[in-house]
Amino acid sequence: MKFVILDRDNTLNHDPGYLHQPEKVKLKKNVIPALKLLKKEGYRFIVITNQSGINRGYFDRRDAIKVNIKINKILMKNGVSIEKFYLCPHTPKQNCSCRKPKIGLFKKAQKDFEIQISKSYMIGDKESDILFGKRAELRTIYLGSKNSLDVEPDFISRDLLEAAKWIIKNEKNQ
């Protein structure tokens, strides 16, 4: 199955910093049209997100899950959904195997879903998202400007809709 693996904060939703209140969830522009376009092409969606605010004591896992549920409710009202959210609660200093750019959560997702790596993508707004995607052998799309990167993504996009169009074009050229 073909998947688009998404970062959460600043990829799907605006990030006010350690988002943990569902009422503050606001999707970024073009998220819904982008996911609808990809869904029409047979893509499924999962989210892999670092949520160190949990282990920093800013909020608890339940808060992060409530935010995920809120995001999915908004998406489902618009005909798309995230199949599963995977989150790492650890801080960088804890050196776990699940915090991006490590691929522990991707390995877990592979057990849960038949992810066809050659037809799947990672989209995120941080260098750690791109490194994660490369380590998982996925094609990678960075949301932002090249100036802030030390790693080379397969594509740099200003938003999720542009990324979705690139994925579809890229697949047709394969």
C-alpha positions as a printed NumPy array, in Angstrom:
array([[  0.   ,   0.   ,   0.   ],
       [  1.191,   3.497,  -0.74 ],
       [  1.423,   5.869,   2.175],
       [  2.228,   9.472,   2.811],
       [  3.788,   9.741,   6.231],
       [  3.316,  13.181,   7.691],
       [  4.857,  15.146,  10.483],
       [  2.147,  16.803,  12.574],
       [  3.027,  20.252,  13.918],
       [  3.714,  22.851,  11.236],
       [  2.969,  20.278,   8.528],
       [ -0.721,  19.536,   9.109],
       [ -1.49 ,  22.198,  11.696],
       [ -0.137,  25.559,  12.785],
       [  2.294,  25.141,  15.663],
       [  1.903,  27.636,  18.501],
       [  4.616,  25.708,  20.4  ],
       [  3.943,  22.514,  22.35 ],
       [  0.375,  22.267,  21.074],
       [ -1.688,  20.362,  23.629],
       [ -5.105,  22.043,  23.604],
       [ -7.521,  20.634,  21.013],
       [ -9.394,  23.94 ,  20.818],
       [ -6.202,  25.577,  19.494],
       [ -5.889,  23.2  ,  16.524],
       [ -5.884,  25.094,  13.245],
       [ -5.036,  23.244,  10.048],
       [ -2.578,  24.85 ,   7.674],
       [ -3.783,  26.22 ,   4.362],
       [ -4.334,  23.611,   1.631],
       [ -4.042,  20.568,   3.932],
       [ -7.52 ,  19.262,   3.115],
       [ -7.29 ,  19.728,  -0.683],
       [ -3.821,  18.129,  -0.638],
       [ -4.944,  15.054,   1.294],
       [ -8.083,  14.712,  -0.85 ],
       [ -5.96 ,  14.789,  -3.997],
       [ -3.614,  12.129,  -2.634],
       [ -6.483,   9.974,  -1.362],
       [ -8.001,  10.031,  -4.854],
       [ -4.686,   8.606,  -6.123],
       [ -4.854,   5.759,  -3.6  ],
       [ -2.599,   7.102,  -0.857],
       [ -3.221,   6.433,   2.805],
       [ -1.937,   8.588,   5.653],
       [ -0.164,   8.153,   8.953],
       [  1.445,  10.742,  11.21 ],
       [  4.756,  10.306,  13.   ],
       [  5.395,  13.133,  15.442],
       [  7.913,  14.08 ,  18.123],
       [  6.028,  15.375,  21.181],
       [  8.769,  16.05 ,  23.745],
       [  6.412,  18.352,  25.659],
       [  5.109,  15.163,  27.298],
       [  8.401,  14.191,  28.929],
       [  9.288,  17.819,  29.57 ],
       [  6.176,  17.914,  31.764],
       [  4.351,  20.585,  29.725],
       [  1.395,  18.28 ,  29.043],
       [  0.567,  14.596,  29.202],
       [  0.061,  11.924,  26.562],
       [ -3.737,  12.258,  26.835],
       [ -3.458,  15.911,  25.786],
       [ -1.424,  14.963,  22.706],
       [ -3.949,  12.257,  21.832],
       [ -6.825,  14.741,  22.178],
       [ -5.061,  17.033,  19.696],
       [ -4.64 ,  14.086,  17.292],
       [ -8.333,  13.236,  17.628],
       [ -9.296,  16.866,  16.941],
       [ -7.131,  16.944,  13.805],
       [ -8.691,  13.708,  12.58 ],
       [-12.243,  14.937,  13.292],
       [-11.622,  18.009,  11.142],
       [-10.156,  15.854,   8.381],
       [-12.966,  13.273,   8.534],
       [-15.594,  16.002,   8.187],
       [-13.855,  16.752,   4.898],
       [-13.623,  13.191,   3.599],
       [-10.054,  12.25 ,   4.552],
       [ -8.418,  10.807,   7.655],
       [ -5.183,   9.789,   9.292],
       [ -5.143,   6.021,   9.777],
       [ -2.865,   6.165,  12.793],
       [ -0.857,   8.693,  14.786],
       [  2.488,   7.538,  16.189],
       [  4.114,   9.782,  18.746],
       [  7.423,   9.918,  20.552],
       [  7.143,  11.538,  24.002],
       [ 10.908,  11.68 ,  24.632],
       [ 13.281,  14.633,  24.751],
       [ 16.383,  14.58 ,  22.541],
       [ 18.583,  13.869,  25.591],
       [ 16.706,  10.644,  26.338],
       [ 18.238,   9.038,  23.236],
       [ 15.294,   6.733,  22.508],
       [ 14.777,   4.763,  19.299],
       [ 11.435,   6.399,  18.476],
       [ 12.349,  10.085,  18.22 ],
       [ 12.822,  11.279,  14.656],
       [ 15.237,  11.131,  12.899],
       [ 15.5  ,   7.594,  14.314],
       [ 13.056,   5.201,  12.667],
       [ 11.653,   3.181,  15.573],
       [  8.124,   4.478,  14.99 ],
       [  8.409,   3.756,  11.265],
       [  9.311,   0.136,  12.065],
       [  6.217,  -0.013,  14.246],
       [  4.11 ,   1.422,  11.408],
       [  5.544,  -1.188,   9.037],
       [  4.27 ,  -3.908,  11.383],
       [  0.821,  -2.289,  11.482],
       [  0.518,  -1.598,   7.74 ],
       [  1.902,  -3.038,   4.531],
       [  3.849,   0.068,   3.565],
       [  5.201,  -0.13 ,   0.035],
       [  8.407,   1.839,   0.605],
       [  9.09 ,   2.443,  -3.095],
       [  5.739,   4.238,  -3.46 ],
       [  5.628,   6.052,  -0.115],
       [  6.733,   9.5  ,   1.019],
       [  7.691,  11.423,   4.143],
       [  6.621,  15.074,   4.401],
       [  7.785,  17.387,   7.162],
       [  9.061,  20.822,   8.074],
       [ 12.227,  19.893,   9.967],
       [ 15.571,  18.447,   8.99 ],
       [ 14.864,  15.549,  11.378],
       [ 11.802,  14.665,   9.253],
       [ 13.942,  14.476,   6.121],
       [ 16.685,  12.453,   7.83 ],
       [ 13.997,  10.13 ,   9.173],
       [ 12.566,   9.691,   5.674],
       [ 15.988,   8.984,   4.185],
       [ 16.773,   6.412,   6.887],
       [ 13.412,   4.734,   6.245],
       [ 14.258,   4.726,   2.497],
       [ 11.235,   6.883,   1.67 ],
       [ 11.154,   9.734,  -0.777],
       [ 11.195,  12.989,   1.158],
       [  9.506,  16.35 ,   0.851],
       [ 10.559,  19.315,   2.929],
       [  8.083,  22.095,   3.651],
       [ 10.172,  25.235,   3.873],
       [ 13.217,  26.823,   2.261],
       [ 16.433,  25.101,   1.238],
       [ 18.494,  27.636,   3.207],
       [ 17.683,  25.922,   6.483],
       [ 18.756,  22.4  ,   5.441],
       [ 21.973,  20.408,   5.64 ],
       [ 20.329,  17.341,   4.096],
       [ 18.932,  17.014,   0.561],
       [ 15.224,  16.159,   0.297],
       [ 13.771,  14.82 ,  -2.937],
       [ 11.587,  17.924,  -3.215],
       [ 11.169,  21.249,  -1.436],
       [  7.645,  22.606,  -1.272],
       [  5.989,  25.733,   0.064],
       [  2.892,  23.817,   1.213],
       [  1.188,  20.443,   1.318],
       [ -0.832,  20.988,  -1.863],
       [  2.287,  21.672,  -3.922],
       [  3.836,  18.557,  -2.341],
       [  0.772,  16.465,  -3.239],
       [  0.888,  17.616,  -6.858],
       [  4.596,  16.759,  -7.025],
       [  3.951,  13.261,  -5.625],
       [  1.276,  12.596,  -8.246],
       [  3.464,  13.92 , -11.07 ],
       [  6.45 ,  11.955,  -9.766],
       [  4.43 ,   8.719,  -9.652],
       [  3.146,   9.208, -13.198],
       [  6.757,   9.637, -14.398],
       [  7.907,   6.372, -12.798]])
